[in-house]
Each structure stands twice: as structure tokens, then as C-alpha cells.
Amino acid sequence: MKRMFSRRTSWILAPNRFTRAQQEMQTAGRELLDLTISNPTRAGFRYDRRAIFQALNHPSAMDYDPQPKGLSSAREAVAGYYRNRHEEVDPETVILTSSTSEGYSYVFRLLCNPEDEVLVPKPSYPLFEFLADLQDVKLVPYPLLYDHGWQIDLPSLYKAVNNRTRAVVLVHPNNPTGSFVAELEKTELNNFCRERGLALVVDEVFLDYAHDGGARPTFATNSDALTFTLSGLSKISGLPQMKLAWMVINGPAEQAAAALARLEVVADTFLSVSTPIQLAASTLVDQLHSIQPQLLERVTANLRELDHQLAGQKTCQRLSVEGAWCAVLRVPATQPDEDLAIEILRKQSVLVHPGHFYDFSSDGYLIVSLITPPDDFRKGIAKVLERLND
Ligand SMILES: Cc1ncc(COP(=O)(O)O)c(C=O)c1O
């Protein structure tokens, strides 16, 4: 069997201890308080179902007009998203994909030969590993350091670059640390990438979720280095099931034009976004006006509740967070995080993620989702703190 399949798919497929513990609890019929919810469609938000269904019922949906970058009306809708943020993006620089993950795959395919390297933040989002395996790309972590707030360890990032490095991934704001790339970091990285011939790949799926409500600038207008900005409906409009995402290609004119021309061929090979979804794009993007306020209200209310409960004890603190949908709890590192998360699951019936799921470099971190329904969040945090302070 081993020789039958590619090495890139030789993953360990057995569920890890944490997932097994979760399955055991569910099989035993134990009700869990889930503080790891990341799916907005199952978190009690109100969607304008009528507008969404109506938009999916477009008369032109029976016509097939294969456009590699996507239908111009849909790319205009993406440009409209940026215009609404007072940022100008040319729809001709937009390529539609079915997900941000697909966007990453296209960009890795464009930039990397097998075994080439891409720098990624640590801690960050766990999907990168699989995306990279599938594209034969080697991920090299660069650290984010915490000292009252998060910052990129730029000297370590520079040291991690070698002649196989092709790109630097930025997650703006990062998941789960909730940290945005600061203006100074952006300037430094632009200079560095331009000088070294590297591209920036910037994941902005949580861009609109700054907890202070202030808008943070996109990289989609960054012309100082070759930049691929990825975003999509899954977080922007809370519609992951619609499978519509995009990338914006920007940078020094000649490089950006060459990248766009090549990516058009990649996109033409798959033509992966369905026509009904493209025709509905402008309505689907518009849903952000009703969904983002709900999500932000939930996130800030849960953060307030968390701080209220944390104030009553001393064992656990939370790290400061600027945006996105998670909070990081600092807990005593007396045992591996996974053991602690399993203990909390078994004894308190509460699901939280251990820090190492997000590649934290040491033990002592638990991650909770701030989009959890408020009642569950309040009860779940109380039970977690009860255990930690036991
Ligand atoms: C930082 C980040 N990027 C991308 C994604 C996935 O987005 P999509 O559903 O568009 O693939 C996620 C999902 O949680 C995420 O956390």
C-alpha cells in the first residue's frame, strides 16, 4: 500500500488524543459546552435569508461564461468591498477562488518549485501544514513574540530566509493571537521582500474584526513588494458555505502583471467558482453590513465576560488581543496543554483548544472562541476557571 500513494499524503490519519477524548464523550452522550466554535452559520446569528436565496435565483445562472479570473460583476463586487473601506482596488487585479485555502494553493503553485520554502507565523492557523504538503512546499516558521502585545520577531524572520525562500505569509490579523501587522512592520517587510525578491502572501480573512471597531488598512493596495492578498466571504460575510473567496495581486507593475498573467492560467485550469455564486456575489458581500456588527458585538461581549471572570481569580490571564474571533488564555504550564484540555473536557465537559494546535512554542496556553453563544461562553469559562483554580 505504501508505494501506491504519494509521500505528500502519508499523514498520520488516526485521531489525536484530544479528538479521541471528544469522541468518547460524545458517544457516551455527555453534553459539552463547546468553546471552539468557528462556524458562524451554527452560532445563532441572524442572516437575511430572503435576500440571500433571492440572489442565488439569478436568471443568468443557466448560462456558462467561463472567465478565468471570475465574472467581472463578481470582481466588481470585491472591488466594492474595498471601496466601502475607502480603499481602491482595480477589479482587473482580482482573481476569484472557492476558498482562501484554494487561493493559498494557487499562490504556492505560482511561486514555489518542490521543496522551496515559505515563511509562516508561529503561532498561527493549523491548516497551513496540509496546504503546504499538498503543494510540496516547505513551511519555515518565524516567531511572533508576546510582550504586552504581539509583534513579529523580524531578526528571526530575516535569519530564516535562504536561497529557497520564496514568500513570507502574514495573517492580518493573525488567528489565534488576534494581532494585526503594524505599519512599521509592513514598511520593514516591504523593503526586505523587495530587496530579496520575495513575495508577501497576506491572509486578511479577519481584517474587519478589529475589536476597537477601527478600520485597519488592507495590503490589497500595497505596491511596494509583490503582494497577494487573500480574503473571502467565509469570515467577511460569515458565509463559509458559499465558497467564494478572492485574491488581489499587487506590487511593482512588471512583477504584478507577470504574476496575474500566470495565475490566470492556473485559475483557468480549475474554473472553480460556480456561476450562481458569482452572480450573487454583490448581495453576498453586502451581507457584511448585517453580520459584522452581530459578530463584533458577540466578540466584545464575550471578551467583557471573560475579563469579568478572570478578575475574580489569579491563576489564569488572557493575552491582549486586537482583533479576530479568538482569545488566548495563559495558564500554568504544569502539564502539556493537550493533557490539560483533555482534563477540562473529561472533568468539566468543556471543549477548549490546547495552544499546541496553533503551534505555540511552549505549554501554558488555551484558546477559546469568542463567537461562542454567550450563555455557553459564560458557563464554559466558569467551569474552565473552576478547574484551573482547583
Ligand atoms: C486565518 C485563516 N485563513 C483562512 C481561513 C479559511 O478560509 P476559507 O474558508 O476561505 O478557506 C481560516 C479559517 O478559519 C483562517 O482562520
The ligand as an SDF file (V2000), in Angstrom:
LIG
                    3D

 16 16  0  0  0  0  0  0  0  0999 V2000
   -6.5080   32.7790    9.1450 C   0  0  0  0  0  0  0  0  0  0  0  0
   -7.4480   31.9660    8.3090 C   0  0  0  0  0  0  0  0  0  0  0  0
   -7.3390   31.9810    6.9600 N   0  0  0  0  0  0  0  0  0  0  0  0
   -8.1880   31.2680    6.1890 C   0  0  0  0  0  0  0  0  0  0  0  0
   -9.1880   30.5030    6.7230 C   0  0  0  0  0  0  0  0  0  0  0  0
  -10.0670   29.6900    5.8250 C   0  0  0  0  0  0  0  0  0  0  0  0
  -10.8060   30.4670    4.9950 O   0  0  0  0  0  0  0  0  0  0  0  0
  -11.6430   29.7990    3.8040 P   0  0  0  0  0  0  0  0  0  0  0  0
  -12.8850   29.2510    4.4030 O   0  0  0  0  0  0  0  0  0  0  0  0
  -11.9030   30.9220    2.8680 O   0  0  0  0  0  0  0  0  0  0  0  0
  -10.7510   28.7530    3.2000 O   0  0  0  0  0  0  0  0  0  0  0  0
   -9.3310   30.4400    8.1170 C   0  0  0  0  0  0  0  0  0  0  0  0
  -10.3820   29.6160    8.7180 C   0  0  0  0  0  0  0  0  0  0  0  0
  -10.5710   29.5470    9.9120 O   0  0  0  0  0  0  0  0  0  0  0  0
   -8.4490   31.1910    8.9280 C   0  0  0  0  0  0  0  0  0  0  0  0
   -8.5270   31.1550   10.2680 O   0  0  0  0  0  0  0  0  0  0  0  0
  1  2  1  0
  2  3  1  0
  2 15  2  0
  3  4  2  0
  4  5  1  0
  5  6  1  0
  5 12  2  0
  6  7  1  0
  7  8  1  0
  8  9  2  0
  8 10  1  0
  8 11  1  0
 12 13  1  0
 12 15  1  0
 13 14  2  0
 15 16  1  0
M  END
$$$$
